[in-house]
């Protein structure tokens, strides 16, 4: 009897093991097919969005007959992986990631690097020449480090030139970049020795430095420019614009003036001169100002007083929008913002910015382009000089992927979508929603006398570089609208 019970127990035990094994295999097979089915659905979704964006991009022939003019700044960019560099410098992950108004030491660099890295945010800051020299010397020795033509104006101009535009750049090119300059690009001061170097510390999703983890690929830029902060190319650029009468003047690179140690009154004199020049440009020339990472209240106030009122169009990313909106609204600067903000939050910030800028605008703001990781948003006044807003959104979205992935043709296998199935138009009323349609991926709607369009970005999953992303996206968004 005991033997029989023992046998039954062994039989039951074997049966239980086999049942669990069967269930495990079944769940494994189900999970495998479910996951592959999910991947196939996502891949098809990305392909549908890509098809829709390409159709919209190709629907417009670019108007390249008249030149564009782009200022300011030129430099040589030294790209390097950020975490290997700070390690090579002997820096340890700080106990606390800190924001500094001024960077005085390598320890400050470490704390700022950890601060922006852990927030997935882009930033650009001035450091002393001595400090930058130490970092550049070490960076140049690292595997994978490379030099490229840099500065906002040259990079923006390169994108225009690739698309067939003739471009006049408000800067002096360096001999180091001469071979990289497109034949359609002309520097207002020609070529000469230019030792300004920008050090680009890049970080990718999932990288970790001590307790600090990257949740979004981005970059931290350090510079110690001598030429660009004083806008030494302003006069030559003004002469070129007067002579050429371009269809568009694009102003960027003014972050070089941020936290720079000027002699008393010098920055005010240069900014006032630019203001007077912009104020005198004819209405037939479209003027666009591209924001950047600013951390100094005085410089932001100067921008709002001397630049913003005299432009037709503004451009910025998801970090820069809440910064300038906060500065205009109540005079405060935001150290860092959400790197992946809700669409409704961006739209609320956008409306607030426009409302406040319209109170001071002398020229009549008629366009704002906000570029984020997940989508491109372009606001225009109906009946203004800006056309083809849908195509502008589409091209900006496609170029965002092409630049970050370093490709001409987009492979859907290397892209993902972060757009939600629907989004609210405002955080104040979540009932007002727009559904995302992968077969018609660009959403446009009217608000009073304005139009807003949003296009999803095919987010690159094989990142080559993030630096220069905005400088490629901005001209791409403008081209179909000129």
N, C-alpha and C positions, 0 to 999 in steps of 0.2 A: 504493500500500500504506500509506504513511504517512498519507494523507488518510483512508483507511478506518479506521485505528486511532484517528485523532483524532476521527472521527465517532462511533465506538463509545464512546470515552471521554466525549464530550459527552452521548451518550445515557444512559450509565451514571450520569453526574453528575446529569442531570435526573431520572432514575429515583430516585436516592438522595434528592434534595431532596423529590420528590413523596412518597416513602415516609415520610420524617421528618415532612413536613407532615401526611400522613394519620394517622400515629401520634399526633402532637400533638393533632390535632383529635379523634381517637378518645378519647384520654385525657382531653381537656377535657370532651367530652360525657359520658364515663363519670363523671368527677369531679363534674360538675354534678349529674347524676342521683343519684349516690351521696350527695352533700352534702344535696341536697333531701330524699332519702329519710331520711337521718339526722335532719334537722330535723323531718320529719313524725313520725318515730318518737318523738323527744324531746317534741314538742308533745303527742302522744297520751299519752305517759307522764305528763307534767305534768297533763294533763286528767284522767287516771284518778286520780292522787293527789289532785287538787283535789276531785273528786267524792267520794272516800272520806272526806276530812277534813270536807267540808261535811255529809255524812250523819251523821258522829259528832258534830259540833258541834250539829246540830239535834235530836239524839236526847234532849237534856236541856233541861227547862224551868228557867230560872234562879230561884233562891229569893231574891226581892228584897223580901220582906215586912219583914225586919228590916234596920236600917241597918248600914253599916260605918263604921269610924273610921280615919282615916289621918293619921299624923304623920311627918315634920315638915318645916318649911321652906317658904317661898314666896318667889318672886323674879320678876323679869322677865328672860326669856332674849333675848339679842341674837344672832341667827344670822347667820353670815357665812362665805363660802368662805375656808378657812384660808390657802391659798397666796397669793392676791391680797392678803390682809391683811398677812402677814409681809413681802411685797414692798413694800407701801405704807408699811410702817414702816421701810423701808430696811435690812431684815435680809437678810443673804446666807446661803445654805446653809452651815452650819458644816463645818469639816474633819472633825469627829467628832460623831456623834449621841450625846448623853450623857444619863444619868439624873441628876436632882438631887433631893435630899431637900427642899430649899427653893429657891424661885425668887426671886432677888434682882434680876435685871436682864433687859433685853430679850435680851441674849446668852444667858442661861439659858433664856429662853422659846424661842429659836431652836433650841437644842440639844435641849430636851425635845420640842418639836414634831417635829423630825426623828426623834427616837428613837421616839416613838409612831406617827408617820405611817409610817415604814419597817417597823414591826412590825404594821401594820394593827390597832393596839390602841386602845381607848378609855381615857381617863384624865380625872381631874378634880383640879385642884390650886389651892391658895390662893396668892394674890400680894398684895402691898401695894396699898392703895387708890390710891396715886399711880401705880403701874405700870399697874393696871387702867384707870384714868381715861384715860391716854394711849392705850391700845389701843382702848378703847370709843369715844373721840372720833374716831379714825381709821376704825374699823370702820363707824360710823354714816354715813360719807361714801361708802362703797363701794356700787356697784350691786348690787342683790339682797339687801342686808342688811335684816332685818326683826325686829320685836319680837313676842314671844308670852308668854302666861302660862307661868311656869316654876316650878322647884322640884319635888322628888320628889313630895311630898304632893299638890299641886294637879294635876300631870299624871296621877298614878295615880288620883286622885279623878275626873278628867274621864272616864277610861275606864269606871270603875264607873258614873258618872252616865249616860253615853251608853247603857249597857245596862239602865238602869231602877232602879239602886240609889240610895237616899238616902245621902249621904256627909257625914260631919262631919270637917273638916280641922283638924289641930292647927297652926294658923298664923294670921297676920294677913294678909289680902289687901290689895293696894295699889290705889289709885285707878286706876292704869294698867291693871290687869287686870279691873276690875269688870265691864266690858261683855262680857268673854270667859268669865265664870263661868257654868256651867250652873245652871239653876234648882234642881237637886237637890243642889247643893253648898252647905254652910254652914261658914263659917270660925269657929273657936272664939273668935277675938278680933275678929271683924268686919272692917271695912276701915279703912285709914288710910294715911298716907304711908309708903312702903317703897321706899327707893332702891337696895336690893340688886339688882345686875345680874350675871347670869352670861353670860360671853362664850363662845359656842359656835363653835369653829373646826372646820368640817366638811371632810373630804377624801374624794374618790371614787376608785374603782378606776381605775388607769391614770394618775392624775395624777402629776406629777413635779416635785420641787423640787431642783434640782441633781442629785446622784447618788441622791437618795432617791425611791423609787417606791412608790406606794400599791398594796398587794396586796389590800386589803379596805377598803371604805368604812367610815369611823368618824369619831370626833370627839375633840377636845381641848378641855376646858372649864376656864376660868379664872374665879375668883371672889374677892371680897374682902368677904364678908358680915360684917355687924355684928350682926344679930339672931339668925340661925339657929345660929351656933356655941354660943351660950349657952342654947339651947333655951328661949327666953323664953315660948314657948307651952305649955310642959309642964304648968303648973298649970291653965290654962284647958282644956287637952285632957283632963286627968285628970277635971275636973269634968263635962265633956260625956259622957265614957265612963261615969262613975258614974250620970249621969242617964238616958242613952239605953239603956244595956246593949246595945250592938251585937252582932251575930253574930260579927264579926271586928274585931280591932285589928291594923292593919298599920303597922309601924314602919320608916321609911327616912329618908334624908337625914342620917344621922349622920356622913357623910364631911365635913360642914361643920365638924366638930370636929377634923379631921385637920390637923396642922401649924399650928393656930391658936395665937397667943400669948396664953394665958390668964394671969390673975393666979394666983398660987400657990394650989392647992387648989380652984379654981373648977370645972374640968372634973370632977374627982373627985366633988365635991359633986353636980353635976348628974347624972352617970352613976349615982351611988349612989341618988339619989332615983328615977330611972327604974327601976333594978333593984328597989327596994322596992315600987314601984307595980306593976310587972309580976308580981312574986312574989305580990301580993295579989289579982290578978284571978281571978275564978271560972273553973273548968274549962269552963264552958258557953261562954265566949268564946274563940274560936280566936285565937291570936297568931302573926302572921307577921313575920319580920324579913328585910328586903331588904338584901343586901350592896351594896357600891359599891367604887370604886377608892380603897383606903387605902394610904398609903405610910409611915406612922409606926408604929413598933413599939409604943410606949407606948399609942397609941390602939387598935391591934389587940388588945393584951392586955386593955384595958379592956372592949372588946366581948366578948371570950371569957369574961371574969369576970362582967360585969354584964348582958349581954343574951342571949347564946347559950343559957345554961342555963335560961332562963325563957320560951322560946318553943316553940310546937308545930311551926312550919314555918320553913324557911329558903329564900331565893331568891338566885341569883347567876348570873353569866355565866361564860364559859370562861376569862376572865382572873382572876376573883375566886375561883373554886373552888380552883385550886392555891395561891392566896395564903393563904386562910384555912386550908386543909388543912395547908400547910407551917407556918403559925404555930402551929396547935394541936399539930401533931406534934413540932416541934423548936424552935419559937420564932423562926423566920426568916421574912422577907418576900421574896417573889419580885417583882422589879422589873417584869418583863413575861413573859407566857407565850405559848405557841403560839396564834395567832389562829384557826387551823383545826385543832384537835386531833383525833386519832383517837378514835373512839367508845370503843374499849377503854381508852384512857388516861383519858378522862373517867369511865368507870365505875369504874376502879381508884381514882381520886382521890375519887370519890363514896363508895365503900365505906369508904375510910380515914377520910374526914371523919365519916361516920356513926358508925363504931366509936369514934372518939375523943370525939365530942360526947356519945355515950351514957354515957361514963364520968363526965361532969360535969353532965349534964342533970338538972335538978330537976323539970321539968314533964313530960319524956318526949317527946323529938323523935319526930315521927311522919310528917313530910313534908319532902322537899327537891326543889326545882325548879331545874334547871340549864338555862339557855337559851343556845344557841350559834347561830352563823350557819346551820349546816346542819340542826340538829334541836333538838327540845325533849325533855328527859328529866325524868320525875317519878317519884320514889321515895316510896312510902307503906308504913306498917306495916299489915298485914292486920288487919282488925277495929277499926281506929282510926276516928276521926270523919270521915276524908276518904273521899269517894265519887267515882265517875265519873272515874277517873284518865284513861281513854282520851279522854273528852270534854274534860278539862282540857288534855291534850296537843294535841288537835286545835284547840281555840280559841286557845291560845297561839301555835301555828304560823300560823294564819290571820291573827291580829291582827298578828303580826310583819310579814307582807307588807303588810297594809292600812296599817299606820302608816308603814313605810319608803317605800312607793310613794305614800302619801297618797290612797288610794282606799277606797271602801266595797265595791265589787264587784271581784273578782280576775280579771284578764285573763291567761290562760295564756301569751299571747305575751310578757308582761312578767315571766315567772318562769322559774327554772331550778332543778334539783335538784342538790345536792352529796352526797346520800347515796350510799354505795357499794351495789353489788348485794348485799353481805353484810358483816357486821361481827362481830368477835370480842367475846366478853363480857369478856375480860380479856387483858392483854398477857402474862400468865404462862402461858396455854394457848390458843394460837391455833386449836386444834381445835374449841373451843366457839364455834360461829358461829350467827348468825341471818340468814336470807336475807330480803332486802327484797322485799316484794310490793306492787307499785304499785296493785293492786286492793283490797288490805286494808293500807293504808300504815302503820298503827300497830302496832308490835310490843310485846307485853307478855309477861312471864314472871315466875315466882316464884323467890325465893331465900330459903330458910328461911321465916320468917314475914313476908316482905316481898314487895312487888310493884314492878316497874320497868316503865315504859312509855316508848317512844321514838316520836316522830312527826317525819317529815321537814318541813323548812321549805321553802316555795315562795319561794326567794330572789328578792327584787325586783331586776330588771335595769335599772329606771329609777328610781334613788334620788332621793327628794325630800328626806328628812332621816333621819339615824340617831339624833340626840339624842332622848332620850325613848323609845327602843325598849324598853329593859327596863322602864320605867315603864308601858308599855302591855301588854307581854307578861305581866308578873307578875299584875296583876289578872285578865287574860284566863284565865290558867291556874287561878286560884283560884275564879273564879265558878261553874263547874259542880261544884266540889268542896265548896261550902259547904252 
